């Protein structure tokens, strides 16, 4: 078989789907919130600018996914099958998917569905909610009790908030 690994080499490691979704969800939510905070802090809040912000966040997420997928491909340093690089790039879909709610909120402000001024607060709240839900899900998947899972979700949301605020202050 042309696509099988050479004898004596380990097959390439592919992320577990759950791991990829959780990693991409957290990374994408923090990325989207950080970018909204940075773009709002130094930019204008007109509807036109919100459309630009939405496009910028989507392009940044795609570039981040590409860089991250390529880094996984290179980090393995093993003989690769023909389509492994494409597979490594496609495995980053959760990161791009996680920014889509923020892109939708900003694009909606551009299209006049809701006010452009202040939409960053809704985006920030939505992304913190996503972090909470991801923390809650991982805790439940790890057989934690509901009260413990809720506390872990709140802790993850708080950590995400700290990272976003730190990113906004740095930029």
N, C-alpha and C positions, 0 to 999 in steps of 0.2 A: 504494500500500500504506500502510495506516495505521501499521504498526509500523516502517517503514523510517526511517532518519535523514533529516532535512531536507537539501535540496541544499546543498552547500558545508560540511557539518559532518562531522567525523570520526566513524566508528562508535565506540560505547563499547568500551573495552578490557576484555576478559575475561581473567582469569588463565589461564595454561596449567594444565592439570590437574596435571601433575607439580609445578609451582611451588606450586600451592595445597595439595597433599598435603604437601609438604615444609615449607612455611611453617606450615600448621596443625598438623602433627605436632610440630614443634619447639616452637611456641608453646603448644600444649596440654599437652605433656609437662612443660615448665618450669612452666606455670601449675599443673598438678596437683601437682607435687612441692612447689612453693612453698606452696601452700595446705595440703597435708598437714603440712608442717613448721610452718607458722604455727599451724594448728589444734591440733596435738599439743603444741606448746610451751606454749600458754596454756590448754589444755583438759584434759579428763579423757580416759582411754582406755578407758572402759567400752564394752560392745557397743552400748548405746543411743546413746551419743555418736558412735560410728563410723557409725551409720546417718544421723545428722544431718550428719556431715561429708561423707558420700557425696552426700547431697542438695545440700548447700551448694556442693560442687565442681561438680556438674552444672549448677546454676542459674547459677553464676559463669561457667562455660564458655559457656552459652547467651547470657548477657548480653554477654560479650566478643565472641562471634561476631556477635551483632546489632550491637554498636557498631562492630566492624571492618568488617562488610559495609556498613553505612550510611555509614561514613567513605569507603569506596571509591566508593560511589555519589555522594556529595557532592563528592569530590575531582576527579571528572572534569569537572565544571562544563560539560557539553555538553548539548545537547538530548537527552533520554532517550526511549526507547521506553516504551510503556505498562507492560511487565512488568520493566523493567531493575532496579528497586529490589528486587523479589522475587528476581531472579536473583543480584544482588549479595549478598543475605542467604543464599541457598542455597549459594553458592560457598564459604561458611565451614564447611561440614560437616566438613572434616578436623580443625579445631580441636576441635569437640565430640567427634568420634570418638576423638581422641588422649587425652582424659581418661577415656574409658570403662573402660580396664583398672584405673585407680586407683579409680574409682567401684565397679567390681566387687569389688576387693579389700576396700574398706571396707564395702560392703554385705554381703559374705560374712562379715566379722567380726561385723556386726550380726546376721546370721542364725545365727551360731554354727558356721559351717563351719570356722573357724580362730580362734585366740585374737585378741581385740581389742587386747590390749596387745602392742605391737611390730610390728603390721601396717604401720606407717609405714615401717619399714626395707625391707620387701618392696616397697612402693609406690615408694619412692625408688629402689631397685635396678632395678625394672622400667622406670621412666621414664628412668634413665640408660642402660639397655640399648636402649630405643627411640631415644634420641639417638645412640647408637653406630651402630645399624643404619641410621638415616637418613643419618648422615655417611658410612658405608661405601657405601651405595647411590648417593649423589650423586657420590662419588669414582669409583665404577665406571662410572656413566653418563657421566662426563667422561673416560672411557678411561684412568683411572689404573691402574697395576699393583696387584695384590693387596696387596703389602706397603705401598705408599703409601696405598691405600684404608683398610687397617686402621689405619695411623697417623692418618689424617685422621678416621676414626671415633672413635678414642680421644681425639683432640684435641677433637672436637665434644662428646663425652661429658664431658670435663674442663671445658670452657667451660660446659656446662649445669650441672654440679655447682657451679661457682663462682657462677653466677647464682642458683641455688636457695639456696645457703648465704647469699649476700648478702641475698637477699629475706627469708629466715627471720630473720636478725639485725636487719634494718631494722624488721620488723614486731614 
